[in-house]
Amino acid sequence: MTADDSYGRIDDDDYPAYTMGRAAEMLGTTQGFLRAIGEARLITPLRSAGGHRRYSRYQLRIAARARELVDHGTPIEAACRIVILEDQLEEAQRINAEHHRPAESENPTASEG
């Protein structure tokens, strides 16, 4: 990947732009925490050509939510499960909303009431 390719992906939430050290620094946590949430399968960092973990902004947001729960006393395994369930619920709600949109546009009186 060239520098021009990387620049074009600067706004891509899924682009693995952050090293483990930088990710830990940004989250105010340790590299061990990032390894632990990886072992709990909350996030799976991509690997650089040299085998180093690389994190995306999306993954960092998920890690930050897990850290928030852990900071409030939730065990790390439980925090990871909570974040996974929250993410699944959000996705289900998005899908549900998408399925309701066509029905509402076909039958505008159904949403009145």
C-alpha positions in Angstrom: 0.0 0.0 0.0 1.4 3.4 -0.9 1.2 6.6 1.1 -1.5 7.8 -1.4 -3.6 4.7 -0.7 -3.3 5.3 3.0 -4.3 8.9 2.7 -7.5 7.9 0.8 -8.5 5.7 3.7 -8.0 8.3 6.4 -11.8 8.5 7.0 -12.4 4.8 6.9 -13.5 3.5 10.3 -12.3 0.0 9.4 -8.8 0.9 8.3 -6.3 -0.6 10.7 -4.3 2.6 11.2 -3.2 2.3 14.8 -0.4 0.2 16.3 -1.0 -1.5 19.6 1.1 1.0 21.5 -0.7 4.0 19.9 -4.1 2.3 20.5 -3.4 1.7 24.2 -2.1 5.3 24.5 -5.3 6.7 22.9 -7.5 4.6 25.2 -5.5 5.4 28.3 -5.0 1.7 28.9 -2.3 -1.0 28.6 -1.3 -3.2 25.8 -2.2 -6.1 28.1 -5.8 -4.9 28.1 -5.9 -4.9 24.3 -4.5 -8.4 24.3 -7.1 -9.5 26.9 -10.1 -8.2 24.9 -8.6 -9.8 21.8 -8.4 -13.1 23.7 -12.0 -12.6 24.7 -12.8 -12.2 21.0 -14.3 -8.8 21.4 -12.1 -7.4 18.7 -9.7 -9.1 16.3 -6.9 -6.7 15.2 -5.5 -7.1 11.8 -1.8 -7.9 11.5 0.8 -5.9 9.7 3.2 -7.6 7.3 5.6 -8.0 10.2 2.9 -9.6 12.4 2.1 -6.6 14.6 -1.4 -5.9 15.7 -3.2 -3.0 14.0 -6.4 -1.4 15.2 -9.1 0.5 13.4 -11.1 3.5 14.8 -14.2 1.2 15.0 -12.2 -1.3 17.1 -11.0 1.5 19.3 -14.5 2.6 20.0 -15.5 -0.9 21.0 -12.4 -1.2 23.2 -13.2 2.1 24.8 -16.7 0.9 25.7 -15.2 -2.3 27.3 -12.7 -0.2 29.2 -15.5 2.0 30.5 -17.3 -1.1 31.9 -14.1 -2.5 33.4 -13.3 0.8 35.0 -16.7 0.6 36.7 -15.9 -2.8 38.2 -17.2 -5.2 35.5 -14.9 -8.3 35.0 -13.3 -8.1 31.6 -15.0 -11.2 30.2 -18.4 -9.9 31.2 -17.6 -6.4 29.8 -16.7 -8.1 26.5 -19.9 -10.0 26.4 -22.0 -6.9 27.3 -20.3 -5.0 24.4 -21.0 -7.8 22.0 -24.6 -8.0 23.0 -25.0 -4.2 22.7 -23.5 -4.4 19.2 -25.9 -7.2 18.2 -28.9 -5.3 19.6 -27.9 -2.2 17.7 -27.6 -4.2 14.5 -30.9 -5.9 15.0 -32.6 -2.6 15.7 -31.1 -1.2 12.5 -32.3 -4.2 10.4 -35.7 -3.9 12.0 -36.0 -0.2 11.2 -35.0 -1.0 7.6 -37.7 -3.6 7.2 -40.3 -1.2 8.6 -39.4 1.7 6.3 -40.8 0.1 3.1 -44.0 -1.0 4.9 -44.6 2.5 6.2 -44.0 4.1 2.8 -46.5 1.7 1.1 -49.1 2.2 3.8 -48.8 5.7 5.3 -51.9 5.3 7.4 -50.4 2.4 9.3 -47.9 4.7 11.1 -50.7 7.1 12.0 -52.7 6.4 15.1 
